[in-house]
Amino acid sequence: MEPDAPDRHSLGGHEWRRAAHVARYRESIRDVPQWDESEGALREHIPARVGRFLDIGTGEGRLIELVRDSHPAATAVGVDLSPHMLSVARERFAGVAEVELVEHDLAEPLAVPGPFDLVVSAFAIHHLDDERKRSLYGEVFGLLSPGGTFLNLEHVASASERLHIEFLKAIGLAVEDQDPSDRLAPAWEQVRWLREIGFADADCHWKWREMALIGGRRSLS
């Protein structure tokens, strides 16, 4: 993923509106080590009952497909900034009435109506500054039905610059080529935010270097 001028607020600036950037991302992302393991960890934590769910930063719709593999009757809403990504997702779900796709910049408050049994996200929220991350997590909490689950598979900050450089080497990326729109926060710091918002069982469920699955649920009461 090549450098582009970032916008402090919007999801990755304006690069996700460009077809060439989207194409580079789609070509490179599946080469990331532990990709299959990370999706396996998310799949393991999907609740047994999912009637309706939300995918934040849905991209090409991979997580919608993953959740519906085990819950084929579930209805899904996917939101994303990129019209190019949404075009790919619309092709993927052509004729599937249970999937609704909405263009939306995560820098703005979520405008989709709840409630949802499950909210998922993968490698999208880390482009937002920390203040917006926290407010978005609060919006997610408000959209969850009682007992609902939030799962965020995310790019998180390393504990040191050395570990960050090791991560970049592990995924085959030079320091000068890292995405300038990244706004990384430590996994455990984000878990703390979830607990402060009111999520029960907030935890880091899985982690490999700068890839982590964090989440929690809204209590029944």
Beta strands, then each sheet from edge to edge (+ up, - down):
strand 1: 52-56
strand 2: 75-80
strand 3: 99-103
strand 4: 116-122
strand 5: 144-155
strand 6: 200-208
strand 7: 211-217
sheet 1: 3+ 2+ 1+ 4+ 5+ 7- 6+
end
